């Protein structure tokens, strides 16, 4: 019964508290505490005091590690999230597109890549200021997000450019979904001061399957977007 106090004597708690040993350490300390309650004669008062310190230090270190993990998750989310719209940014888009195409190769899925580009967006910034432009970007982002499924991915990939990855979408559904989004966005008005700014956007699409490659898919959607762009007048006053 003198074995346990002997193991505790001379221990340096700060040396024991290490990220890779915390789970085992907390488990061992908890077992020792239960043993002390069941058989008090196994631990002397000094050993009990050391055990209490050990448990407190382990709990504090575990809490600190939990906060660090939460901070890391937050920073990781920032690395793939557009701060203005809370959509995926270009990096997040490229990651999800690679995953979608990988699933397509494995499971034979088909889907749709849709690109959206705002028309005359520079004129909005020049005429009304960047705050008006930012407000319009947020309005468009919300419309795209609310008009797609949870399994889809919506990203802001450039200044006034958006992308939507529609997973599990058949070629027959693609045209309907693209038209639905185009109609929704082009009916938007962005509130600004005492009026509203009309939103004008062009869209391009490309269907993907198990043979699609990311760069080629984006190129095809971009070409379709370019063909769909038409000059539209933007009211000087609203």
C-alpha positions as CSV (number, residue, x, y, z in Angstrom):
1,X,0.0,0.0,0.0
2,X,3.0,2.3,0.1
3,X,3.4,2.1,-3.6
4,X,1.1,4.9,-4.6
5,X,2.6,7.6,-2.3
6,X,6.0,6.6,-3.6
7,X,4.9,7.2,-7.1
8,X,3.5,10.6,-6.2
9,X,6.6,11.8,-4.2
10,X,8.7,14.3,-6.1
11,X,6.4,14.6,-9.1
12,X,6.5,18.0,-11.0
13,X,3.0,18.7,-12.0
14,X,3.9,21.2,-14.7
15,X,6.0,18.5,-16.3
16,X,3.1,16.1,-16.3
17,X,0.6,18.5,-18.0
18,X,1.3,18.1,-21.7
19,X,-1.2,18.2,-24.6
20,X,-0.4,14.6,-25.7
21,X,-0.8,13.1,-22.2
22,X,-3.7,15.0,-20.7
23,X,-6.4,12.4,-21.4
24,X,-4.4,9.6,-19.8
25,X,-3.3,11.9,-17.0
26,X,-6.8,12.9,-16.1
27,X,-8.0,9.3,-16.2
28,X,-5.1,8.1,-13.9
29,X,-5.7,11.0,-11.5
30,X,-9.4,10.2,-11.3
31,X,-8.7,6.6,-10.6
32,X,-6.3,7.6,-7.8
33,X,-8.9,9.9,-6.3
34,X,-11.5,7.1,-6.3
35,X,-9.0,4.8,-4.7
36,X,-8.2,7.4,-2.0
37,X,-11.9,7.6,-1.1
38,X,-12.3,3.8,-1.1
39,X,-9.1,3.1,0.8
40,X,-7.9,6.3,2.6
41,X,-5.0,4.4,4.2
42,X,-3.3,4.1,0.8
43,X,-2.5,7.8,0.6
44,X,-0.9,10.1,3.1
45,X,-2.1,13.7,3.5
46,X,0.7,15.1,1.5
47,X,0.0,12.7,-1.4
48,X,-3.7,13.7,-1.2
49,X,-2.7,17.3,-1.5
50,X,-0.5,16.7,-4.5
51,X,-3.3,14.7,-6.1
52,X,-5.7,17.6,-5.6
53,X,-3.2,19.9,-7.2
54,X,-2.7,17.5,-10.1
55,X,-6.4,17.3,-10.8
56,X,-6.9,21.1,-10.6
57,X,-3.9,21.6,-13.0
58,X,-5.1,19.0,-15.4
59,X,-8.6,20.5,-15.5
60,X,-7.2,24.0,-16.1
61,X,-4.9,22.7,-18.9
62,X,-7.8,20.8,-20.5
63,X,-10.0,23.9,-20.5
64,X,-7.1,25.9,-22.0
65,X,-6.7,23.3,-24.7
66,X,-10.5,23.4,-25.4
67,X,-10.3,27.2,-25.9
68,X,-7.3,26.8,-28.2
69,X,-9.1,24.2,-30.3
70,X,-12.1,26.5,-30.6
71,X,-9.8,29.3,-31.6
72,X,-8.2,27.1,-34.3
73,X,-11.6,26.1,-35.6
74,X,-12.6,29.7,-35.8
75,X,-9.4,30.7,-37.7
76,X,-9.8,27.7,-40.0
77,X,-13.3,28.9,-40.8
78,X,-12.0,32.4,-41.6
79,X,-9.5,30.9,-44.1
80,X,-12.4,29.6,-46.2
81,X,-15.1,32.2,-45.5
82,X,-15.7,35.5,-47.1
83,X,-15.9,38.1,-44.4
84,X,-18.4,40.4,-46.1
85,X,-21.0,37.8,-47.1
86,X,-20.2,34.8,-44.9
87,X,-20.2,32.6,-48.0
88,X,-17.3,30.5,-48.9
89,X,-14.3,32.4,-50.4
90,X,-12.3,31.3,-53.4
91,X,-10.2,28.9,-51.3
92,X,-13.3,27.3,-49.8
93,X,-15.0,27.1,-53.2
94,X,-12.0,25.3,-54.8
95,X,-11.9,22.9,-51.9
96,X,-15.6,22.0,-52.2
97,X,-15.4,21.8,-55.9
98,X,-12.6,19.3,-55.7
99,X,-14.6,17.2,-53.2
100,X,-17.7,17.3,-55.3
101,X,-15.8,16.1,-58.4
102,X,-14.1,13.4,-56.3
103,X,-17.6,12.2,-55.2
104,X,-18.7,12.3,-58.9
105,X,-15.8,10.1,-59.8
106,X,-16.4,7.6,-57.0
107,X,-20.2,7.4,-57.2
108,X,-21.0,8.5,-60.7
109,X,-22.8,11.6,-59.5
110,X,-23.7,14.5,-61.7
111,X,-24.1,18.2,-60.7
112,X,-24.0,21.7,-61.8
113,X,-21.5,24.6,-61.5
114,X,-23.2,28.0,-61.8
115,X,-21.3,31.3,-62.0
116,X,-22.9,34.6,-61.3
117,X,-21.4,38.0,-62.2
118,X,-23.0,41.3,-61.4
119,X,-23.5,43.7,-64.3
120,X,-22.4,47.3,-64.0
121,X,-21.1,46.7,-60.4
122,X,-18.3,49.2,-60.8
123,X,-20.9,51.9,-61.7
124,X,-22.7,51.2,-58.4
125,X,-19.5,51.8,-56.5
126,X,-18.6,54.8,-58.5
127,X,-22.0,56.4,-58.3
128,X,-23.1,55.5,-54.8
129,X,-19.9,54.5,-52.9
130,X,-18.4,51.2,-51.8
131,X,-20.9,50.8,-48.9
132,X,-23.7,50.6,-51.5
133,X,-21.7,48.0,-53.4
134,X,-21.1,46.0,-50.2
135,X,-24.9,46.2,-49.4
136,X,-25.7,44.8,-52.8
137,X,-23.2,42.0,-52.5
138,X,-24.8,40.9,-49.2
139,X,-28.3,41.0,-50.7
140,X,-27.2,38.8,-53.6
141,X,-25.3,36.4,-51.3
142,X,-28.4,36.0,-49.1
143,X,-30.6,35.4,-52.2
144,X,-28.3,32.7,-53.6
145,X,-27.9,31.0,-50.2
146,X,-31.6,31.0,-49.4
147,X,-32.5,29.7,-52.9
148,X,-30.2,26.7,-52.8
149,X,-30.2,23.4,-50.8
150,X,-28.1,22.6,-47.7
151,X,-26.2,20.2,-49.9
152,X,-25.1,22.9,-52.3
153,X,-22.2,25.3,-51.8
154,X,-22.3,29.0,-52.4
155,X,-19.2,31.1,-52.7
156,X,-18.0,34.6,-53.4
157,X,-15.1,33.9,-55.7
158,X,-14.2,37.5,-56.6
159,X,-15.2,41.1,-56.2
160,X,-18.7,40.8,-57.7
161,X,-18.5,37.1,-58.8
162,X,-20.3,34.3,-57.1
163,X,-20.3,30.5,-57.7
164,X,-22.8,27.8,-56.8
165,X,-22.0,24.1,-56.7
166,X,-25.2,22.2,-57.0
167,X,-24.6,18.6,-56.0
168,X,-26.8,15.6,-57.0
169,X,-28.3,17.5,-59.9
170,X,-29.3,15.8,-63.1
171,X,-28.8,17.4,-66.4
172,X,-32.5,17.7,-66.8
173,X,-32.8,19.7,-63.6
174,X,-29.8,22.0,-64.3
175,X,-31.5,24.4,-66.7
176,X,-34.5,24.8,-64.5
177,X,-32.4,25.5,-61.4
178,X,-30.1,28.0,-63.2
179,X,-33.1,29.9,-64.6
180,X,-34.7,29.9,-61.1
181,X,-31.6,31.5,-59.6
182,X,-31.2,34.0,-62.5
183,X,-34.8,35.1,-62.1
184,X,-34.5,35.5,-58.4
185,X,-31.3,37.5,-58.4
186,X,-32.4,39.8,-61.3
187,X,-35.6,40.7,-59.4
188,X,-33.7,41.9,-56.4
189,X,-33.4,45.5,-55.2
190,X,-30.7,46.4,-52.8
191,X,-31.9,48.9,-50.1
192,X,-29.8,52.0,-50.0
193,X,-30.5,55.1,-48.0
194,X,-34.0,56.3,-49.0
195,X,-34.3,54.2,-52.1
196,X,-33.3,50.9,-53.8
197,X,-30.7,49.9,-56.3
198,X,-31.8,47.3,-58.9
199,X,-29.6,44.2,-59.2
200,X,-28.5,43.0,-62.6
201,X,-26.6,39.8,-63.0
202,X,-25.4,37.4,-65.7
203,X,-25.1,33.6,-65.2
204,X,-23.2,30.8,-66.8
205,X,-23.4,27.1,-66.1
206,X,-21.6,23.8,-66.8
207,X,-22.7,20.3,-65.9
208,X,-20.2,18.0,-64.3
209,X,-19.9,14.3,-64.1
210,X,-17.3,11.6,-63.2
211,X,-15.0,12.7,-66.0
212,X,-15.0,16.5,-65.2
213,X,-11.8,18.3,-64.2
214,X,-12.0,21.5,-62.0
215,X,-10.2,23.9,-64.4
216,X,-12.1,22.7,-67.4
217,X,-15.4,22.9,-65.6
218,X,-14.8,26.5,-64.5
219,X,-13.6,27.5,-68.0
220,X,-16.8,26.1,-69.5
221,X,-19.1,27.9,-67.0
222,X,-17.1,31.1,-67.5
223,X,-17.5,30.9,-71.3
224,X,-21.2,30.4,-70.9
225,X,-21.3,33.4,-68.6
226,X,-19.5,35.5,-71.1
227,X,-22.0,34.6,-73.8
228,X,-24.9,35.5,-71.6
229,X,-23.7,38.9,-70.6
230,X,-25.7,41.7,-72.2
231,X,-25.3,45.4,-71.7
232,X,-28.0,46.8,-69.4
233,X,-28.6,50.4,-68.5
234,X,-28.2,51.3,-64.8
235,X,-30.4,54.2,-63.7
236,X,-28.4,57.1,-62.7
237,X,-30.8,58.1,-59.9
238,X,-32.9,55.8,-57.7
